[in-house]
Amino acid sequence: MADAIYISMCGAVARSEQLDSIADNLANTQTPGFKSSRPAFETFMAQSGAQDKQYTAAVATALDLRPGPSAPTGNPLDVLPDGGAFLAVRSPDGSFAFTRDGRLTLDAEHRLVSGAGQLVLDRLGKPIQAIPDQPLGIDSQGTVSSGAFEIAKLALVKLEGPVDRVAPSLLKPGQGGKAVPVEVGVRTGEIELGNTTALEATIAMVTAQRSYETSMQAIQTYRQLDQRANELGRIR
């Protein structure tokens, strides 16, 4: 009976982790550049080798890098990289990171920054410095102009292999992953929203919640059966 309780507990824990992931996806459906997470499950055999005892666990969480829906903004500094490419930025700890959050603005030092405030980098890995009091523009090839001068080209990359999230819209290559520079254009006056819809996330949450409740009910049932078996043993 203890094995059955443990199996049900494993299922409940796995579904709990799935619910956390879905809740995060649901909360960020309108977050520019957000990539949804999807936990991976695996079934393990009991150490004793018994074929009738299998344990489920959430063993990893992968990020879905598919593009999300686009939304027009009319802002000439808002960009949406083509082909699922990512903008290269400098993360708060000074390392390179990547984002699809293309809400670009200038900071107090006239440097180009992303919607979350990270410095946007050019193809040399340097921050893009605008000329003060000059209009800033970005063309479809990712060329950044300040007044009449072309000052930089946006660094655009494709992420390959494992990817880690360091902020809602900020990613880094994981162990064995890499960022590969690509030659693609950008669409100006548009941004990308989260790549999970509210309807999709809600349906997934209802399904996972029902599975979680089923596992919890199984735990209660096996506990009651265990208690009755102990009572019968005492009567004898």
C-alpha positions in Angstrom: 0.0 0.0 0.0 2.9 2.3 0.8 4.2 1.9 -2.8 0.8 3.0 -4.2 0.8 6.1 -2.0 4.3 7.0 -3.1 3.4 6.5 -6.8 0.4 8.9 -6.3 2.6 11.4 -4.5 5.1 11.4 -7.4 2.2 12.1 -9.8 0.9 14.9 -7.7 4.4 16.5 -7.4 4.9 16.3 -11.2 1.5 17.9 -11.9 2.2 20.6 -9.3 5.4 21.6 -11.2 3.4 21.6 -14.4 0.8 23.9 -12.8 3.6 26.3 -11.8 4.9 26.4 -15.4 1.4 26.9 -16.9 0.6 29.7 -14.4 3.8 31.5 -15.5 2.9 31.1 -19.1 -0.6 32.4 -18.5 0.6 35.4 -16.6 2.9 36.4 -19.5 0.7 35.9 -22.5 0.9 39.6 -23.2 4.6 40.1 -22.2 6.6 41.1 -25.3 9.2 38.5 -26.3 8.1 35.9 -23.6 8.8 32.2 -24.4 6.6 29.7 -22.7 8.0 26.8 -20.7 6.9 23.2 -21.1 7.9 20.6 -18.4 9.1 17.1 -19.6 7.9 14.0 -17.7 9.6 10.7 -17.4 8.5 7.4 -15.9 10.9 5.4 -13.7 10.7 1.7 -12.8 10.9 0.8 -9.1 14.4 -0.1 -7.9 13.2 -3.6 -7.1 12.5 -4.1 -10.8 8.8 -4.8 -10.3 7.0 -4.3 -13.6 3.8 -3.1 -12.0 5.4 -0.1 -10.1 6.3 3.0 -12.1 7.0 6.5 -10.8 6.4 9.7 -12.7 8.5 12.8 -12.3 9.0 16.1 -14.0 12.7 15.8 -15.1 13.2 19.0 -17.0 11.6 22.2 -18.3 12.2 23.2 -21.9 11.5 26.6 -23.5 9.3 26.8 -26.5 11.1 29.2 -28.9 8.4 29.4 -31.5 7.5 33.0 -32.5 4.4 34.5 -30.8 1.8 36.7 -32.4 2.8 40.2 -33.4 1.2 43.4 -32.5 1.6 46.7 -34.4 2.7 49.7 -32.3 3.4 52.4 -34.9 6.6 53.2 -32.9 9.6 53.3 -35.4 12.0 52.1 -32.7 9.9 48.9 -32.0 11.4 46.0 -33.9 10.5 42.4 -34.5 13.4 40.3 -35.9 12.5 38.0 -38.8 13.0 34.2 -38.8 12.7 33.8 -35.0 16.0 35.6 -34.5 16.9 37.3 -31.2 18.4 40.6 -30.3 21.8 40.5 -28.5 21.8 42.5 -25.3 23.9 42.9 -22.2 22.3 41.3 -19.1 22.4 43.0 -15.7 25.5 40.9 -14.7 27.4 42.2 -17.7 27.2 38.9 -19.8 25.6 38.5 -23.2 21.9 37.5 -23.3 19.2 37.5 -25.9 15.6 38.7 -26.3 12.7 39.1 -28.6 11.5 42.1 -26.6 12.0 44.7 -29.4 10.6 47.7 -27.5 13.7 49.8 -28.0 14.3 53.2 -26.4 17.2 55.5 -25.4 18.5 55.7 -21.9 19.8 58.8 -20.2 23.2 58.3 -21.8 21.7 58.1 -25.3 22.3 54.3 -25.6 19.8 52.0 -27.2 18.2 49.7 -24.6 15.5 47.0 -24.8 12.1 47.1 -23.2 13.5 45.6 -20.0 16.4 48.1 -19.9 19.2 45.9 -21.2 21.8 47.5 -23.5 21.2 46.5 -27.1 24.4 45.4 -28.8 25.8 45.8 -32.3 27.5 43.1 -34.3 30.8 43.9 -32.6 29.2 43.2 -29.2 29.2 46.9 -28.2 26.4 49.1 -26.9 24.8 51.3 -29.6 25.4 55.0 -28.8 23.2 57.5 -30.5 24.1 61.1 -31.4 22.5 63.5 -28.9 19.7 65.7 -30.3 19.6 63.7 -33.6 16.6 61.5 -34.6 17.1 57.8 -34.3 15.9 55.3 -36.9 16.1 51.6 -37.7 15.6 50.2 -41.2 14.4 46.8 -42.3 18.0 45.4 -42.4 18.6 46.3 -38.8 20.8 49.3 -39.6 20.6 52.0 -36.9 20.9 55.6 -38.0 21.3 58.7 -35.9 20.5 61.8 -37.9 22.2 61.4 -41.3 24.8 58.8 -40.0 24.6 55.0 -39.9 26.0 54.2 -36.5 25.5 50.4 -36.1 23.8 47.3 -37.1 21.7 45.2 -34.7 23.3 42.0 -33.6 20.8 39.2 -34.4 21.3 35.5 -33.5 19.6 32.2 -33.6 19.6 30.1 -30.4 20.5 26.4 -30.8 20.4 23.7 -28.3 19.4 24.1 -24.6 18.2 27.5 -23.5 17.9 29.0 -20.0 15.6 31.8 -18.9 17.2 34.5 -16.8 14.2 36.9 -16.9 10.7 36.8 -18.4 11.9 37.8 -21.9 15.7 37.3 -21.4 17.4 34.1 -22.5 20.9 32.6 -22.5 22.2 29.4 -24.1 22.2 26.5 -21.6 24.8 23.8 -21.2 25.7 22.7 -24.7 23.7 25.5 -26.4 25.0 28.3 -28.5 24.0 31.6 -30.2 24.7 31.7 -33.9 24.8 35.1 -35.7 22.4 35.3 -38.6 21.7 37.7 -41.5 18.0 38.5 -41.2 15.9 41.7 -41.3 13.6 43.2 -38.8 10.1 44.6 -39.0 9.7 48.0 -37.5 6.6 49.3 -35.7 5.8 45.8 -34.4 6.5 43.8 -31.3 6.0 40.1 -30.5 3.8 39.0 -27.6 4.1 35.8 -25.5 3.9 32.6 -27.6 1.1 31.0 -25.5 -2.5 32.2 -25.8 -4.6 32.7 -22.7 -7.1 30.0 -24.0 -4.3 27.5 -24.5 -2.8 28.1 -21.1 -6.2 27.9 -19.4 -7.1 24.6 -21.0 -3.7 23.2 -20.0 -4.2 24.4 -16.5 -7.7 22.8 -16.2 -6.3 19.5 -17.5 -3.3 19.6 -15.2 -5.4 20.6 -12.2 -7.7 17.6 -12.7 -4.8 15.2 -12.9 -3.4 16.7 -9.7 -6.7 16.3 -7.9 -6.9 12.7 -9.1 -3.5 12.0 -7.7 -4.4 13.6 -4.4 -7.6 11.6 -4.2 -5.7 8.4 -4.9 -3.4 9.3 -2.0 -6.4 9.7 0.4 -7.9 6.4 -0.9 -4.8 4.4 -0.3 -4.4 5.9 3.1 -7.9 4.9 4.1 -7.3 1.4 2.8 -4.0 1.2 4.7 -5.8 2.3 7.9 -8.5 -0.3 7.5 -5.9 -3.0 6.8 -4.1 -2.0 10.1 -7.4 -2.1 12.0 -8.2 -5.6 10.6 -4.8 -6.7 11.7 -5.3 -5.5 15.3 -8.7 -7.3 15.5 -7.1 -10.6 14.6 
